Amino acid sequence: MTDMTAAPSLDILPLRGEHVDMLRLLAYAYQRYGFASRAAELWAALHALLPGDATVTKSLSHSLLRSARPEQALVLLDRLLDAGDASALTHLLRSQALVMCGRLPEAARSMRFYVAARSRANITKEG
């Protein structure tokens, strides 16, 4: 099993923007049509190229969850939270990972954070 949380060596030619966009599209398509493990491989490559991109990290986490690797997803999600990303999606994915790991009290707490973050987002939209 490949560890998706470790950054692989990047001894490759630099990619242009359209290459990154194509990798994102392909990863999304794999995820959408039920190939979560393949999607996770592509998201992991993108994560190595764009380590500070929270959207890529969340997408990789989602693919890891769908390919039954919640512990790896949890590592990435905890890093996002440590970096200050308290978005509703981060808390929702983290809650799902915790449930899959059997850590139900922590999952419930994370779900409460998700609900609170959603409420804040709705208030911001209305205001």
CORFENMO-V638920 format. One record per residue. SS is DSSP state (H for helix, E for strand, - for the rest). Layout:
<<SS> <SS>>
//
This chain:
<<-> <-> <-> <-> <-> <-> <-> <-> <-> <-> <-> <-> <-> <-> <-> <-> <H> <H> <H> <H> <H> <H> <H> <H> <H> <H> <H> <H> <H> <H> <H> <H> <-> <-> <-> <H> <H> <H> <H> <H> <H> <H> <H> <H> <H> <H> <H> <H> <H> <-> <-> <-> <-> <H> <H> <H> <H> <H> <H> <H> <H> <H> <H> <H> <H> <H> <-> <-> <-> <H> <H> <H> <H> <H> <H> <H> <H> <H> <H> <H> <H> <H> <-> <-> <-> <-> <-> <H> <H> <H> <H> <H> <H> <H> <H> <H> <H> <H> <H> <H> <-> <-> <-> <H> <H> <H> <H> <H> <H> <H> <H> <H> <H> <H> <H> <H> <H> <H> <H> <H> <H> <H> <H> <H> <H> <H> <->>
//
